[in-house]
Amino acid sequence: PQCAYCVHHGGIGTAQASLSAGVPTLVTPVFADQKDIAKKLSKDGHGEGTVHLSQLSAKELGAKIKRCCEDPKILENCKKLAEVMQKEDGTQTAIEFIEKFKKEVDDGTWKKKRDALEQRLKVAHNRFKKLMEPSQMFAKWSMDLAEKYPPMKAYTSDQIDKYGKMVEIFMKKKLWYVKSSGGCLARKGEALKSDECGRFKEFAVLEEIGANKTGSRLHVKRLKGIGPDEGWVSPSVSGKDIVVKVASQQEIGKITADAIAKQFADITTVQQKQEDQKVKTKG
C-alpha cells in the first residue's frame, strides 16, 4: 500500500480492496449496506465508521483518521487480516468454478437449474404483479426474506418492536416526524446559537422528550431514520412546517411507506412510464 489508511463510502468491493491492502479503513456511509459495513469494521477493529456522510464534520473525520493511524490494535488487526486475504487463491477458485459450470452445462444439470429458477421467478412475478404500491412490494419482500434468513427475521422483529414503541409514544402525543424535504437542523441546546449536532433527514421519526415554554423549540430523540441520536429542533421556520406531530396511528406506517416510495422514485417512475407506453402501443 502507498497510503496509511483508506477513506471511502463503504461499498463492499471497495472495502475488500482497502482491507486486502492491510491498512485501516474509514467508512463514511451514504446508502444501503454501507452503514452495516461501517459497524462491522468498527466492531472487528479494522477501522472506523462515521455518521452519515451528510452529517459528518471535519472534526469527527480528523479524530477518526488520527485513531486509525495511531491505534496499534487496529494496525495489527489490519495486517493480520490482509495476510489471510492474500493467501486466498482467487484464480484457482475461479478456475474450479468455471470447470464445474462447464460440466453442468455439458451434462444438462445447469439447464435443469435454470428452468427451475425461471419457473420460481414467474410464480414470484405473478404474485408481485398484484401489489401496485412500493410499500406493499417491500412488505412482501421483507416477509419472504424473513422466512429464509434468520438475521432478516431478527431485523423484522426489531422493526415490529419499534413500531409498537412509536404507537405507545403517539398515544402520549409525543411523536413527531420531519416533514421538510431539506431535513431539520438539530442543535445541542435550546438556544438557537448553540452548537449544531447534525441534521435529521426527511421522514425521521422523533420522540419529544422536552420543550421550551412556548413550544417553539423541542428536545427530541431519534426513533427511526437518519440523524443524530437527539437534539433541539424548531418545529417551524419562517412559517414553514419543518417537524410536525404525527396525527394518527395510521400515519406512522404511511411515513415509512412515503420514505420507501421516495427512495425508489426513479425506479418506479421508469416502470410506470414503460407500462403507460405498453398501453398506448396496444391502443
C-alpha positions in Angstrom: 0.0 0.0 0.0 1.1 3.6 -0.7 -1.1 5.2 1.9 -1.5 5.0 5.7 -5.3 4.5 5.6 -8.3 4.5 3.3 -11.4 6.6 3.5 -14.4 5.7 1.3 -18.2 5.2 1.2 -18.2 1.6 2.3 -19.2 -0.3 -0.8 -18.4 -4.0 -0.4 -15.9 -4.1 -3.3 -14.1 -1.0 -2.1 -14.0 -2.3 1.4 -12.5 -5.6 0.2 -9.8 -3.8 -1.7 -8.8 -1.5 1.2 -8.8 -4.3 3.7 -6.6 -6.5 1.5 -4.1 -3.7 1.4 -3.5 -4.2 5.1 -4.3 -0.6 6.2 -7.2 0.8 8.3 -10.4 1.6 6.5 -12.6 4.6 7.5 -16.1 4.3 6.1 -18.4 7.4 5.6 -21.7 5.6 4.8 -24.3 7.0 2.4 -26.8 4.3 1.4 -27.9 0.7 1.7 -25.5 -1.7 3.5 -22.7 0.8 3.9 -23.8 1.7 7.5 -23.7 -2.0 8.4 -20.2 -2.4 6.8 -19.1 0.6 8.9 -20.3 -1.0 12.1 -18.7 -4.3 11.2 -15.3 -2.7 10.6 -15.5 -0.8 13.9 -16.6 -3.9 15.8 -13.8 -6.1 14.4 -11.2 -3.5 14.9 -10.2 -3.0 11.3 -11.0 0.7 11.1 -13.8 3.2 12.0 -17.3 4.1 10.8 -18.7 7.6 10.9 -22.2 9.1 10.9 -23.9 9.5 7.6 -21.7 11.4 5.2 -24.1 14.4 5.0 -23.7 14.9 8.8 -20.0 14.2 9.0 -17.9 17.1 10.4 -14.3 17.8 9.6 -13.6 17.5 13.4 -15.0 14.0 13.6 -13.4 12.9 10.4 -10.0 14.1 11.6 -10.3 12.4 15.0 -11.2 9.1 13.5 -8.4 9.3 10.9 -6.0 10.0 13.8 -7.2 7.0 15.7 -6.9 4.7 12.7 -3.3 5.8 12.1 -2.2 5.6 15.8 -4.2 2.7 17.4 -1.7 -0.2 17.5 -4.6 -2.7 17.9 -6.3 -1.5 14.7 -3.0 -1.5 12.8 -2.2 -5.1 13.9 -5.7 -6.4 13.1 -5.5 -5.0 9.6 -2.1 -6.6 8.9 -3.3 -10.0 10.1 -6.5 -9.8 8.0 -4.5 -8.8 4.9 -2.2 -11.8 5.4 -5.2 -14.1 5.4 -6.8 -12.5 2.4 -3.6 -12.6 0.4 -3.4 -16.4 1.0 -6.7 -16.8 -0.8 -6.2 -18.1 -4.3 -8.8 -16.3 -6.3 -7.5 -17.5 -9.7 -7.8 -21.2 -8.7 -11.2 -20.7 -7.2 -12.4 -19.1 -10.4 -10.9 -22.0 -12.5 -12.7 -24.6 -10.3 -16.0 -22.6 -10.6 -15.7 -22.4 -14.4 -14.8 -26.1 -14.8 -17.8 -27.1 -12.6 -20.1 -24.8 -14.5 -18.9 -26.3 -17.9 -19.5 -29.8 -16.6 -23.1 -28.9 -15.5 -23.7 -27.3 -18.9 -22.4 -30.4 -20.7 -24.5 -32.9 -18.7 -27.7 -30.9 -18.6 -27.6 -30.1 -14.9 -27.4 -26.3 -15.5 -30.4 -26.3 -17.8 -32.5 -28.0 -15.2 -31.4 -25.5 -12.6 -32.1 -22.6 -15.0 -35.6 -23.9 -15.8 -36.4 -24.4 -12.2 -35.3 -20.9 -11.4 -37.3 -19.4 -14.3 -40.4 -21.1 -13.0 -39.9 -19.8 -9.5 -39.3 -16.3 -10.8 -42.5 -16.5 -12.9 -44.5 -17.5 -9.8 -43.0 -14.7 -7.8 -43.6 -12.2 -10.6 -47.3 -13.1 -10.8 -47.6 -12.6 -7.0 -45.9 -9.2 -7.1 -48.0 -8.0 -10.1 -50.9 -7.8 -7.8 -49.0 -5.4 -5.5 -49.2 -1.9 -7.0 -47.6 0.2 -4.2 -43.9 0.1 -3.4 -44.7 -0.2 0.3 -46.7 -3.4 -0.4 -43.9 -4.8 -2.5 -41.3 -4.0 0.2 -43.5 -5.7 2.9 -43.9 -8.9 0.8 -40.2 -8.9 0.0 -39.3 -8.5 3.7 -41.6 -11.3 4.7 -40.0 -13.7 2.1 -36.5 -12.8 3.3 -37.5 -13.2 7.0 -38.7 -16.8 6.2 -35.4 -17.6 4.6 -32.8 -15.8 6.6 -32.6 -15.7 10.5 -30.9 -12.3 10.6 -33.7 -10.8 8.5 -36.2 -12.4 10.8 -34.5 -10.8 13.8 -34.5 -7.4 11.9 -38.2 -7.7 11.2 -38.9 -8.5 14.8 -36.9 -5.4 15.8 -38.9 -3.2 13.4 -42.2 -4.6 14.9 -40.9 -3.7 18.4 -40.0 -0.2 17.1 -43.5 0.3 15.7 -45.1 -0.8 19.0 -42.9 1.8 20.8 -43.9 4.5 18.3 -47.6 3.7 18.8 -47.0 4.0 22.6 -45.3 7.4 22.2 -48.0 8.5 19.8 -50.7 7.8 22.4 -48.8 10.1 24.8 -48.9 12.8 22.0 -45.1 13.0 21.9 -44.5 11.5 18.4 -43.2 13.8 15.6 -41.6 13.4 12.2 -39.5 15.5 9.8 -41.8 16.8 7.0 -39.3 19.1 5.2 -37.6 17.6 2.2 -34.5 19.5 3.3 -34.4 17.9 6.7 -34.2 19.6 10.0 -31.1 21.1 11.7 -30.5 19.9 15.3 -28.6 21.7 18.0 -27.1 20.6 21.3 -29.0 23.1 23.3 -32.3 25.0 23.4 -30.6 28.2 22.3 -30.7 28.9 18.6 -27.0 29.7 18.7 -25.9 26.6 20.5 -23.6 24.1 18.7 -25.0 22.1 15.8 -25.1 18.3 16.4 -26.3 17.2 12.9 -29.4 17.2 10.7 -32.4 14.9 10.8 -33.3 13.8 7.3 -36.8 13.9 5.9 -39.1 11.2 7.3 -37.0 10.7 10.5 -39.4 9.8 13.4 -38.7 11.6 16.7 -39.8 11.4 20.3 -40.4 14.6 22.1 -38.5 14.5 25.4 -38.7 18.2 26.3 -39.7 21.6 25.1 -39.4 25.3 26.0 -42.3 27.2 27.4 -43.6 28.4 24.1 -43.2 25.2 22.2 -41.0 26.9 19.6 -38.1 24.6 20.5 -38.3 20.8 21.0 -35.9 18.5 22.6 -36.2 15.2 20.6 -34.7 11.8 20.4 -34.5 9.9 17.1 -36.6 6.7 16.9 -36.2 5.9 13.2 -34.5 7.4 10.2 -31.2 9.3 9.7 -29.9 11.9 12.1 -28.2 12.5 15.5 -29.4 10.4 18.5 -31.0 13.5 19.9 -31.1 17.3 19.7 -33.1 20.5 19.9 -35.2 21.5 16.8 -37.6 24.2 15.7 -41.0 22.7 14.5 -41.4 25.6 12.1 -39.1 28.2 10.5 -40.5 31.4 8.8 -44.0 29.9 8.9 -43.0 26.7 7.2 -43.6 23.4 9.0 -40.3 21.5 9.4 -41.2 19.0 12.1 -44.8 18.0 12.6 -46.7 15.9 15.2 -48.0 12.6 14.0 -51.8 13.0 13.6 -52.9 9.3 13.7 -51.7 5.8 14.3 -52.1 5.0 10.6 -49.8 7.9 9.7 -46.9 6.0 11.3 -47.0 3.4 8.6 -47.6 6.0 5.9 -44.4 7.9 6.9 -42.4 4.7 6.4 -44.2 4.0 3.1 -43.6 7.5 1.8 -39.9 7.2 2.7 -39.6 4.0 0.7 -41.5 5.4 -2.2 -39.3 8.4 -2.4 -36.2 6.3 -2.1 -37.1 4.3 -5.2 -39.0 7.1 -7.0 -36.7 6.9 -10.0 -37.2 3.2 -10.5 -41.0 3.3 -10.0 -41.3 6.3 -12.4 -39.4 4.4 -15.1 -41.6 1.3 -14.6 -44.8 3.4 -14.8 -43.7 5.1 -18.0 -43.0 1.7 -19.5 -46.4 0.4 -18.5 -48.0 3.6 -19.9 -46.1 3.1 -23.2 -47.4 -0.5 -23.5 -51.0 0.7 -23.0 -50.5 3.3 -25.7 -48.9 0.8 -28.1 -51.8 -1.7 -27.6 -54.3 1.1 -28.1 
